[in-house]
């Protein structure tokens, strides 16, 4: 095996494979629309999203001793 063949097999072919994979992964970054960054103007109407659209306005009253609370969710719970 000559030096040229060795260079082709161990350097040029793997380098080409890495180059093709790199171009494929960067393709979406160059083709995508620009992302919103904080501080930029927002030219779109507001959109509210909920995992349960039927339950957006549904609040139930929870009695907690002397006070009455509106249950809307949160990270706390009583067991």
ABEGO torsion letter per residue (X at the ends): XBAAAAAAAAAAAAAAAAAAAAAAAAAAAAABBBBBBBGBBBABBBBBBBABAAAAABBBBBBBEABBBBBAEEABBBX
